[in-house]
Amino acid sequence: MRKRFQSGSVQKRNGSWIGQWRENGKGKSLKLGTVGEMTKTGAKTKLAEILRPINSREATFDSTTPVEDFLDVTYFPIHKKRWKESTYYDNRHRIRYYFCKVFGERRISSITRDELQNFLDDKAKTGLSFSIVDHLRWDLSQIFTLARAEGLILKNPSELLVTPKCAAAPPRLVMAKEDVRKCIELLSLRDRLIFKLATLGGMRPGEILALQWKHLRGDSANIQQRIYRGKLDSPKTKKGFRHAALTDGIGEDVTAWRESSRNPQPDSWVFPSERITSPLNRDNVWRRDMQPILEKAGLGWAGFQVMRRTHATLMNGLGTVDPKLIADQMGHHLDVSQNVYTMPDIARRREAVNLLETAVQNP
């Protein structure tokens, strides 16, 4: 008879997270960490790692397997080896929050294509963005393709699913050149430099805040790492490893910011938090410092995604910049053949971003 998958429980006791579960019929418990060093979600994740070999050893899967059991014992462990940690966290959270709430206790073989399509339709109608609904459709395809490969289902109900047309597509806001100039005028030196690196330099916020002084030269930023959800991580993609060209104006702001820095040593953060030993938090610097200033000028909507989108839009709008240069500057893929055989040097990309800065400064 098939043994039930167990997820255990996490409780707070004397300032620590305590994990509890059963093994071979006996109750087990273990201190997972202190409340100060990890969240409850982090404690549950650690407990799941402990229980994975136990569940794999004790559980046998067949067509009666509940969806949640299959995900925890097979699907997530397999993909954790393939995905970056940030991708794993986002995908796991999305699947658990949306899909498992509806189908988690269902037998995996009992789920039909119509039910899955209705699930996507309902999520679209309740206001979820097109991006999330489309990601859920991709999740379903991955889950049931693996279930069929494992022999748990005869037919794949996720085939031919479509993302509903009614799924809300959020407006893709972009700043005009005069908006960029206004932001540069309003922001303080530190925040202005962050803004310029995003809008004129095309860098992601996590790449900007992960900069150390050793990564900056007069004409470029050597992007080898990023901050994601408070953790130091590698760039999002292979193309993310790059030298991003810096404009002359950014170079001047870098020099001025270094002169005022409390710790300009090579391994120190360019944008440190108040504790100096850690980098700024993206949400904090935007919500506490940048957004309130820009809100007064009617630009409180110009967050980091808008900044990066603005860089791409304005660069393309120049009409004289090779799209390959723009893709390389932003750490994007343009076309496989171009990416493999065309490698523009830093001088050409610096010329391009300087052209953008000139266009912004001279209406």
N, C-alpha and C positions, 0 to 999 in steps of 0.2 A: 504493500500500500504506500502511496506517495506521501512523504513527510512534508509538512507545511514549512514553507520558507519563513524565517523569522528575521525581523528587523531590530529586535531588542528595544531598549528604552534608555533614555539619557535623563538623569536627574541632577540638580544642583545641590551639593552637600558640602557645608563648611568651606565655601569659596572655591570648590572644585566641581568639574563635571564627572559624574560617575556613570559608566556604562554597565548595563545589566542585560544578561541573556541566558539561555539554557544550552548546555552541551552534554550529550549522552545522558539526558534526563536530569542533570544536576544544574542548579542555579549558579551563575558565575557573575562576578562584578570586577570592574577595573577602573582605576582613576585615569581619565583620558587627558586631563590637563586642567589648569586653573581657569577660573572665569576671566581673569585678567589677560590671559594669553590667547584665548580662543573663544569664539562665539558658540552658541548652542548648535548652529548649523555645522560649524567646524567639528564639534564633538561628535555629532551624528555621522558626519562623513568618516571620521576616524573609526568609529564603532563599525560602520559598514565595511571598512577594510578588514577589520578583525573577523567579522562574521562571514566574509566572502568565502574563505576556504571551508568553513564549517557548513555553510549552506550548499556549496558545491559538492561536498562529500556526502551530505545526508539527503539531498534532494534529487529526485529523478523526475525528468520532465516528459510529458506526453501531451495529447490534445486537450487534456483537462487543466493544464497549467494556467493559473491566473496570469494576466498580463504583467502585473507588478513583479511577480517572482521571476519571470523570464527577463525582465529589464534589469533587475538587480544582480542576478546571478550570471547572466550571459551577455546581454546587450551592452550594458555600461562597461563591464570589465574589458570586453573586446575592443570597444571604441576608445577607451581611456588610453590604450597603447598607441592609438593612431592620431588622436586629437591633441592639440596643445592644451595645457591646463585651463587656459581661459575659455577655449572652445568647449571643453568638457563641462566646465562649470555652467556655462550659459545653456548648452543643449540639455544637460541633465535637469537644470532648474525648469526650463520651459516644458519639457516632457512631463515632469512630475506635477507641475502646477496646473497645466491645462489637460493633458491627456489622461494622466492617472486618476485625476479626480472623477472622471467620467467612466473610464474603462478599467481602472486598476484591478478591481476584483472580478472582472469578467474572465471566463475561459477564453484563451486566445483563439481557439478554433471556432468560437461561436460568433465572432465579430464579422459583420458583412460590409461589403463595399458601400451600400446605401447608408449604413450607420456612420461610417467614416466620412462620407461626403456631407451628410447632415450635420455632423460634428463641425466640420470646417465651415459650412454655411452659417451655423448658429454663432460661431465665434466671429465671423465677419459681420453679422447683423448686430451683434452686441457692441461693436465699435472697435474691435481689435484692428491694429494697422495691417495693411497689406503685407508688410514685411514679416510680421509675426505669424500670420495665417499661412503665408507661403512657406515659412520655415517649418511650421507644423506639418504641412503636406509633405515636405521633404523628410521630416522625422518619421512619419507613418510609413513612407516608402522604405526607409532604412530598417525600421523595426520588423515589418512583416516580410521583407525580403530575407532577413536573417532567420526569422521564425520558420520560413519555408525551407531554407537551407539546412536548418536543424531538424527538419522532419516533423515539426509540430503542427503544420497545416498543409493541406493538399493544394489549395489555391491561394494566391496572394490577393487579398481584398483591397490593397492599396493601389493596385494598377488602375490607371485611367482616372485617378482622382484629379480634380482641377481646383485651382485657387479661385474662390468666388469673385466675380467681377465687382460685387458690392463692397468688397473689403476696402476699408478707408485708406487712401493713399495720402499721407500728410503732405502739406505744401513744402516744396523744396525751396526754401528761402535763400536768397543770395543778396549780398550787399552790393550796392553800386559804388563806383569809385569815390563819390563824395561822402558816402557813409564810412568808407575805410579811412578817409582823411579825417573825418570828424572824430572817429574812435582814437586815432593816433594823437590828435590834439588833446583829448580829454583824459586819457589814461596816464597814470604815474609811470616813472621809468621802468620799474619791474614789470608791471602789467602791460605797458606799451611794448616791451620787448617780447613778452609771451604772445601778445596779439600779432606782432609783426612776424614772428617765427611761424605762426599758424597761417596768417593771411597772405603774407608776401613770400614766406619760405615754404608753404605747403606742408608743414609738419603736423603730425597727429599730436594731440595734447599729451598722451602718455609718453611720446618720444621727447617732447619738449621738457617735461618735468623730470624725466630720467637723465637729462644731460648733467654730466660732470665737467668741471673746467678743462680736464684733459681732452674732452671730446670737441672742444671749440678751437678752431684756427681763425685766422683773419678772414678767410674767404669761404669757409665751409664748416658744417657740423657733421661729425662722424657718428652716425646713428647705429649703435650696436645693442641697444636695450630700450625697454619701455617700462612704464609703470602701469599695471593693470590691476584694478581692485585693491590698490594699496601694496601690491607685490611687484618686485622687480622681475621682469620677464624679458624674453627675447622679442625682437620685432615681430609684428603680426604675420608677415610672410617673408619668404626668402628675398623678395625684392625690397623688403623693408630695411635690410642691411644696406646702407648706402652712405655716400657723402652728399648731404643736401647743401646746395650753394646758398650763400648768404649775401644779401645786398650790401652796398656800401653803408646805407643808413642803419641796417641791423648791426653791422660791424662796429659802427660808432656807439650804438647803444650797449653793445656787449662790453666795450672798453669802459664806458661810464659805469655800467652795473658792476663790473669787476672791481673798479676802484672803490666802490661803496660797499663791496661785499665784506661780511664779517670773517669769512674764511675762504679766500681764493685759491686754496691749495688744489693741486691737480685732481685728487680723488674726492674733493668736496662737491656738494650739489650746487649747481648754478642757481637753482631756485629752492633754497632750503625752507623748511617749516620753522616755526619759532624755536624748536628744539635744536635746529641746525643739523642734527645727525640724521634727519629724514627729509625727503623731498616734500614739496607742497602737495596737498591733495587737490585734484582737479576740480571737484565739485565745490570745495571750500573757496578756492581762489576765484572761481566764477561767481558763486552766489554771494559771497561776503564782500568781495573787492571790485570785481569788474562789472558785474551786472548792475549793481546799484548806481554806479557812475553812468553807464551807458543808458540806463532806464530814463534818466533825466533828459536825455537827448532823443528819446523815442527809439533807442536801439537795443533795448533789453532783450530782444529776440535773437540777437546776433551771437549765439553760443558757438562752441568750438566746431560743431558740425557745419554750421553756417560759414565760419571762417575758412574751413578747409574747402568747402564747396565754392566759396567765393574765389579762392586762389585758382582753382581749376577753371572756373567760368571766365574770370578776367584774363587769365593767361591765354585761353583759347580765343577770347575776344580780340586779342592783339592782332591776330591774323598772320603774324610773321614768325611765330615760334613753332618749331617742329613738335608735333604731338608726342613724339618719343621723348623729347626733352622734358615735357611736362610730366609724363608718366614716370620717368626716372627720378625727377625731383620729388614727386609725391610718394615714391615707393610702390607704384602700381604696375600691373601688367598691361601692355597695350596689344601686342601681337607676338606670338611665340617666335616667329622668324626674326622679327625686329629685336626682340629681347635677347635672342641667342647671338645674332650676328652684328648688331649695332650697339656700340658702347660709347655714347657721347661723353666727352671728358668734362671735368669740373669747370673749366674755363668757359665753355659754351653755355653750360647751365647757369653759371654766374652772370653771364651777359644777359641771359633771358630774364632772370629775376630782377636784375638791375633795370631792365627795360620796363618791367611791371612797376617798380618803385617810381620811376620817372613819370610814368603815365598817371599814377595816383597823385603825385605831388604837383603835377602841372595840368590843371583842368583844361 
